[in-house]
Amino acid sequence: MLDKAHQEALTALVGPDAVIVEAADRAAYETPARYAGGTAAAVVRPATTAQVSAVVGYCVRHALPFLPQGANTGLAGGSTPDAGGAQVVLSLDRLTGPLEIDADDRTATVGAGVRLSALNAALEPHGLFLPIDLGADPSLGGMAATNTGGARFLRYGDMRRHVLGLEVVLADAAGTVLTLSHGLRKDNAAVALRQLFVGGCGAFGVITKVTVEVHHRPRQSATALLVPRDADAVLPLLLAFEAQAGSSLTAFEGMSKAAMTRAIDHVPSLSNPFAGGVPDYAVLVELTRTWTPREGEASLDEVLQQIAGDLLERDDTPLADALFGPAEKMWALRHGLSEGLRASGPVVGFDLSFRRRDLARFRREAVLMLEADFPDFALCDFGHVADGGVHFNLVGSTDAERRAALREAVLGLAVDGFGASFSGEHGLGRAFQDAYDRFTPRLVQDYSAAVAAVFGTGSASVRLGPVNGAN
């Protein structure tokens, strides 16, 4: 626990109700969405950038290790403290101002603690939204810090594509505040330093304000559940939809039978949409348009059914079946996968990213490896087929040695065998430290640590390299 002198000093900076030291009150900030929790020395909740600056500067000057935390929805162990009890959690959940919308410019400027749901609710009257679809409700600062992707990456891209400006506090003795760009789409007047902070996971400083580009909400949509002929047919199916649907193709999400079954069994609001039983694999496909239906123009439902029908008539069809229905029902199954997984038991989760051509072959080799060496684990994978991402999740044994061996084997096959990324979209955190140390080239680690050192001592829970000692 933080000693009394530090408690009093931090309380003077942020107010009497914004420093949390009691164990029961700290619990929510110490418990991650996945993996084991830790113990914080204290939780400090500044409400303004000035307060963040003051707290960060104080912690650096007094050698108090700290880590920033947004909505605490991350899956990499990067926003919660370790078990040592020495780290101060710098919660940004009170940084909810400003929330400014410029509908003409299609931009929004928000405090780092503003939730995605709150931003989209404010954008809705303007017919706009931030189109990053997630299974959680993160803060905008956390989304920028981890470069969030999501289910509609195919059409809209990740946070890096949307962040036009940042305000950040550096982890130095002064708590230096930097404004990085002013929300312009085109600005080569200075080096785009903000891109270091997008996806930097807090290693370069604390994001306190974000300006993002937003988009027109779709006014038409059509969805279907596609059953591919076999695993090797998924990529040809994607290529066919990309060619025939063009920019209307918004999502192409793969789901395994094990993942879908667990969602249907454990999520009360879900029912099995497949009359013939859950298939071995299915793909949720979505088409959208931003305009209202035009006279003489085929509806998206007609377009989707036409594409599927044409594919089914091919002699070499990659499509075995297609199920059409309301978007909310189709997406409910996709969004229920994580809840079904959590209800199944302890998860060994992997956030892998491949070249699209390698997905089927990796899955085939991984299944053979699991059957031979890890039959006590069940594979429940799903993910973003169109961008090469897969949440390769396994449920099974709770034995620590078995889980460690499984992790070693899967990462070795994916990264060494296929050149995959061990963190496609979840960012970096303690859960990935061993993978970072093993798979990131040492020269890259050294340069990353040296860059972090330029901005201060660093604040992230992941160690970027030997220069950055502030875990």
Secondary structure, DSSP 8 states (H G I E B T S, - for coil): ---HHHHHHHHHHH-TTSEE-SHHHHHHHH--SSS-----SEEE---SHHHHHHHHHHHHHTT--EEEESSS--SSS-SS--TTS--EEEE-TT----EEEETTTTEEEEETT-BHHHHHHHHGGGTEE-----SS--BHHHHHHHT---TTHHHH--HHHHEEEEEEE-SSTT--EEEE--S-S---SS--THHHHTT-TTSS-EEEEEEEE-EE--SEEEEEEEEESSGGGHHHHHHHHHHHHGGGEEEEEEEEHHHHHHHHHH-TT-----TT---SEEEEEEEEESS---TT---HHHHHHHHHHHHHHSTT-SEEEEEEE-HHHHHHHHHTHHHHHHTTS-EE--EEE--GGGHHHHHHHHHHHHHHH-TTEEE--EEEGGGTEEE--EEE---HHHHHHHHHHHHIIIIIHH--BSBSSS---GGGHHHHHHHS-HHHHHHHHHHHHHTSS---SS--STT----
